[in-house]
Amino acid sequence: MSLPDNAVRFVDKKTVKKMVSYSPQHIDRLEKAGRFPKRVKLGPGRVAWVLSEIEAWIEALIAERDVRVASSTW
């Protein structure tokens, strides 16, 4: 059974850590500071993140980098 293209997909902390190369502690700090997507509580002791939100966050970092590079003077 395949999911529709617009289905919400969740990723666990281990996957998020691999995607962004941050420690779990740093992910927690960024999230608490409002600088990282919020987790979703799936059940007792189980949380995940929305994959599309993590991907959008990564894209925003890349776009921010590109703006900084384009506006810097050599």
Backbone torsions as a table, in degrees:
resi	resn	phi	psi	omega
1	MET	NA	124.0	179.6
2	SER	-101.8	152.5	179.4
3	LEU	-87.0	148.4	174.7
4	PRO	-64.8	155.9	-178.1
5	ASP	-58.0	-31.3	-177.6
6	ASN	-92.9	11.3	179.6
7	ALA	-69.2	142.2	176.3
8	VAL	-75.8	129.7	178.4
9	ARG	-116.6	135.1	179.5
10	PHE	-102.8	149.7	173.1
11	VAL	-128.8	145.8	-178.9
12	ASP	-85.8	174.1	-176.0
13	LYS	-60.9	-37.3	179.8
14	LYS	-61.3	-42.8	179.1
15	THR	-68.6	-42.7	177.5
16	VAL	-59.2	-44.7	179.8
17	LYS	-57.7	-41.8	178.4
18	LYS	-68.1	-37.6	-177.6
19	MET	-67.3	-37.8	-173.2
20	VAL	-109.1	-6.0	179.3
21	SER	57.0	37.0	175.0
22	TYR	-114.7	153.5	174.9
23	SER	-71.2	157.3	176.3
24	PRO	-56.8	-35.4	179.6
25	GLN	-65.6	-40.7	-179.7
26	HIS	-70.0	-38.5	175.0
27	ILE	-57.8	-45.8	178.6
28	ASP	-60.0	-44.1	-179.9
29	ARG	-62.8	-45.9	179.3
30	LEU	-62.2	-41.7	180.0
31	GLU	-63.4	-45.5	179.5
32	LYS	-64.4	-29.9	179.2
33	ALA	-83.1	-1.9	-179.3
34	GLY	77.5	20.2	-177.3
35	ARG	-111.6	16.8	179.8
36	PHE	-152.6	147.6	-179.6
37	PRO	-55.2	145.1	179.9
38	LYS	-77.0	144.8	176.4
39	ARG	-75.7	161.4	177.5
40	VAL	-117.1	128.5	178.4
41	LYS	-80.7	118.0	-179.0
42	LEU	-91.7	-23.5	-179.1
43	GLY	175.0	-175.1	179.8
44	PRO	-59.3	120.3	177.8
45	GLY	69.9	16.5	-178.5
46	ARG	-133.2	120.5	177.1
47	VAL	-128.5	161.6	177.0
48	ALA	-154.6	171.9	176.8
49	TRP	-120.0	154.1	177.0
50	VAL	-78.7	121.2	-175.6
51	LEU	-55.2	-44.5	-177.6
52	SER	-63.7	-31.4	177.6
53	GLU	-70.6	-38.8	177.4
54	ILE	-65.7	-43.8	178.9
55	GLU	-63.2	-39.5	178.1
56	ALA	-65.7	-38.9	178.3
57	TRP	-62.0	-43.9	178.7
58	ILE	-63.2	-44.4	178.4
59	GLU	-60.7	-38.5	178.9
60	ALA	-65.0	-38.8	176.6
61	LEU	-62.1	-42.4	179.7
62	ILE	-65.3	-43.7	178.9
63	ALA	-62.5	-41.4	178.3
64	GLU	-62.0	-42.1	177.6
65	ARG	-61.4	-44.5	-178.0
66	ASP	-64.5	-36.3	177.3
67	VAL	-66.2	-43.5	179.4
68	ARG	-63.1	-43.2	-179.8
69	VAL	-64.3	-43.5	-178.8
70	ALA	-66.8	-31.3	-176.7
71	SER	-91.8	-8.8	179.6
72	SER	-77.2	147.7	179.0
73	THR	-105.9	139.7	179.9
74	TRP	-99.9	NA	NA
